[in-house]
């Protein structure tokens, strides 16, 4: 594997990777820190149906996913820095305002606005990486970013549980706002503008629609985007139901966050392993194998649940869930890199369209599966299987029916530019 550069656009390589990871981690923090608080929200806001508390996660994800198109278009016109700083400001202000929520509707509205602000972090982070790297190098960098980023799902639920020992969900928003303010200050001081001046796109309907057409009509980009959305649907369904499964089904107490964190740790290890292996074995070999294993695990898990009255033994559920989460470390970053690789000249718009489809689509699917919770794992695991099958179908469509058919990236890992007329 080629050695990493010491500096990128005037910022040390290690600092760039760490900052991008922290920018992306704001999104994970805003989701995972609230997992142990859903029951507390149900009680303090007197919700009639406990499943409604899942909307605290879903409303944020939908706001996050739907607004990504706007940020990508703006960043291709005005650059990465100003758009990112605007989004971070919205994120921090919405977090502070949510502290004063008095009704469930008000809380959901502010969560959606918080997601709108956080959308800039996802779009700009991926665009910055695409501005600086391409091909397998981009996948390697994103895997390192994801390795650091995955520390948040380990820390956040436990931090949320600690906050609940001394307060309630209002104080959790204070912690989220503080983290957002820290990242915003770091970005303001240290992150340079990474977009090439010649890649600026005029903010006209024709240029925007052309960029969207490139993304949607590129077979590989579109297929891998749909596949990623389906896989994300599994992840969001797991997050939505995590507290109910661990606490209501398996009877665990506040320590359930430790089991949730165990899955995140192994997922981070898998992401790090991907960063070390991807340039040797290729994105397709690693991600396609992981997706096949993912489907096989979900089929087996569902069969075991059906044979045990809908609730597999915890000694089976936990390791199978952890191994399934490990597969995300090989699927998510590689699929996203494969979708982005041919779209370098419209990286901002490409990132936003891909992000919208992946996150909004995954959020809706995960929310539907999560809301089907009936006290057993049958709806959850059935959803896993259906989404896994769909992801494999989309991957086959992207690759013209052939899995593991590795293609060579440019020798230097540089950007691949595909003009609209050449899109697949």
VENLIN-V88571 format. One record per pair of residues at least 4 apart in sequence whose C-alpha atoms are under 6 Angstrom apart, sorted by the first residue. I is the first residue (numbers start at 1). GAP is how many residues later the second one is. D is the distance in Angstrom with one decimal. If there is no record, write none. Layout:
I & GAP & D
I & GAP & D
//
This chain:
6 & 6 & 5.9
6 & 7 & 5.3
7 & 4 & 5.4
7 & 5 & 4.2
7 & 6 & 4.8
8 & 5 & 5.7
15 & 4 & 5.9
17 & 128 & 5.7
20 & 105 & 5.7
21 & 4 & 5.9
21 & 124 & 4.8
21 & 127 & 5.9
21 & 128 & 5.0
23 & 98 & 5.6
24 & 97 & 5.7
24 & 98 & 5.7
25 & 4 & 6.0
25 & 124 & 5.2
28 & 4 & 5.9
29 & 4 & 5.6
29 & 127 & 5.9
32 & 121 & 5.9
32 & 124 & 5.7
32 & 125 & 5.5
33 & 123 & 4.5
33 & 124 & 4.5
33 & 127 & 4.9
36 & 125 & 6.0
38 & 15 & 5.6
41 & 4 & 5.8
42 & 4 & 5.6
42 & 5 & 5.0
42 & 11 & 6.0
54 & 186 & 5.6
55 & 4 & 5.5
56 & 52 & 6.0
59 & 53 & 5.2
60 & 51 & 4.9
60 & 52 & 4.5
60 & 55 & 4.7
61 & 4 & 6.0
61 & 302 & 5.8
62 & 4 & 5.9
62 & 298 & 5.4
63 & 49 & 4.5
63 & 52 & 4.7
63 & 53 & 5.0
64 & 51 & 4.0
64 & 52 & 4.8
64 & 55 & 4.7
65 & 291 & 4.6
65 & 294 & 4.9
65 & 295 & 4.2
66 & 290 & 5.6
66 & 294 & 6.0
67 & 49 & 5.6
68 & 51 & 5.3
68 & 284 & 4.7
68 & 288 & 5.5
69 & 283 & 4.6
69 & 284 & 5.4
71 & 4 & 6.0
71 & 49 & 5.9
72 & 276 & 4.3
72 & 277 & 4.3
72 & 280 & 4.7
73 & 276 & 5.0
74 & 4 & 5.9
75 & 4 & 4.6
75 & 5 & 5.1
75 & 8 & 5.9
75 & 273 & 5.9
76 & 124 & 5.5
76 & 125 & 5.6
76 & 272 & 5.3
77 & 123 & 5.2
77 & 124 & 5.0
77 & 125 & 5.9
81 & 112 & 5.8
84 & 36 & 5.4
87 & 30 & 4.2
87 & 33 & 5.1
88 & 29 & 5.9
88 & 96 & 6.0
90 & 27 & 4.8
91 & 23 & 4.8
91 & 26 & 4.4
91 & 27 & 5.7
92 & 85 & 5.0
92 & 88 & 5.7
94 & 16 & 5.9
94 & 20 & 5.1
95 & 78 & 5.6
95 & 82 & 5.3
98 & 12 & 5.9
99 & 71 & 4.8
99 & 74 & 5.9
101 & 5 & 5.8
101 & 6 & 5.4
110 & 4 & 6.0
120 & 4 & 5.8
121 & 4 & 5.7
123 & 228 & 5.6
123 & 229 & 5.4
124 & 4 & 5.9
127 & 4 & 6.0
127 & 220 & 5.6
127 & 221 & 5.4
129 & 4 & 5.9
133 & 5 & 5.0
134 & 4 & 4.7
134 & 279 & 5.0
134 & 280 & 4.7
134 & 281 & 4.6
135 & 274 & 5.5
135 & 278 & 4.9
136 & 143 & 5.6
137 & 276 & 5.7
139 & 195 & 5.9
139 & 198 & 5.6
140 & 135 & 4.4
142 & 4 & 6.0
143 & 128 & 5.4
143 & 132 & 4.9
145 & 4 & 5.9
146 & 4 & 5.8
147 & 121 & 4.9
147 & 124 & 5.5
147 & 125 & 5.4
150 & 118 & 5.3
152 & 4 & 5.4
153 & 111 & 5.8
154 & 107 & 4.3
154 & 110 & 5.6
157 & 100 & 5.7
158 & 99 & 5.7
163 & 4 & 5.9
164 & 4 & 4.9
186 & 4 & 5.9
187 & 4 & 5.0
205 & 4 & 6.0
213 & 4 & 5.7
214 & 4 & 6.0
214 & 206 & 5.3
216 & 6 & 5.6
218 & 4 & 5.9
218 & 205 & 5.1
218 & 206 & 4.5
219 & 4 & 5.9
219 & 179 & 5.6
219 & 205 & 5.3
220 & 178 & 4.5
221 & 118 & 3.9
223 & 171 & 5.2
223 & 172 & 6.0
223 & 175 & 4.6
224 & 111 & 5.8
224 & 115 & 5.5
224 & 171 & 6.0
225 & 129 & 5.9
227 & 164 & 4.2
227 & 167 & 5.3
228 & 4 & 6.0
228 & 130 & 5.9
229 & 129 & 3.9
229 & 132 & 5.7
229 & 133 & 4.7
230 & 132 & 5.9
230 & 157 & 5.3
230 & 161 & 5.7
232 & 130 & 4.9
233 & 129 & 3.9
233 & 132 & 5.1
233 & 133 & 4.4
234 & 150 & 5.5
236 & 130 & 4.7
237 & 129 & 3.9
237 & 132 & 5.8
237 & 133 & 5.0
238 & 4 & 5.7
240 & 130 & 5.7
241 & 4 & 6.0
241 & 129 & 5.7
243 & 4 & 5.7
244 & 4 & 5.0
245 & 4 & 4.9
246 & 4 & 5.2
246 & 6 & 5.7
247 & 4 & 4.7
247 & 5 & 4.6
247 & 6 & 6.0
252 & 4 & 5.7
257 & 4 & 6.0
263 & 59 & 4.7
266 & 60 & 5.8
267 & 58 & 5.5
267 & 59 & 4.3
267 & 62 & 5.5
270 & 56 & 5.4
270 & 59 & 4.9
271 & 58 & 4.1
274 & 4 & 5.5
274 & 56 & 5.8
278 & 4 & 4.9
278 & 5 & 5.6
283 & 4 & 6.0
283 & 51 & 5.5
284 & 4 & 5.6
284 & 120 & 5.4
284 & 122 & 5.7
285 & 119 & 4.9
287 & 43 & 5.2
287 & 44 & 4.6
290 & 4 & 6.0
290 & 37 & 5.2
294 & 30 & 5.8
295 & 93 & 5.4
297 & 4 & 6.0
298 & 87 & 5.6
302 & 79 & 5.5
305 & 5 & 4.6
305 & 6 & 5.2
305 & 7 & 4.6
306 & 4 & 5.2
308 & 4 & 5.6
310 & 66 & 5.1
310 & 67 & 5.6
310 & 68 & 5.4
311 & 65 & 5.7
311 & 66 & 5.8
314 & 4 & 5.9
317 & 4 & 6.0
328 & 4 & 5.5
331 & 4 & 5.8
337 & 4 & 5.7
342 & 74 & 5.4
342 & 76 & 5.7
343 & 4 & 6.0
344 & 71 & 6.0
344 & 73 & 5.5
345 & 72 & 5.8
346 & 4 & 5.7
347 & 4 & 5.8
351 & 4 & 5.8
352 & 4 & 5.9
354 & 4 & 6.0
355 & 4 & 5.7
356 & 4 & 5.4
357 & 4 & 5.3
358 & 4 & 5.7
359 & 4 & 5.7
362 & 4 & 5.8
363 & 4 & 5.8
366 & 4 & 5.9
378 & 4 & 5.9
396 & 4 & 5.9
396 & 5 & 4.4
397 & 4 & 5.8
418 & 4 & 5.9
//
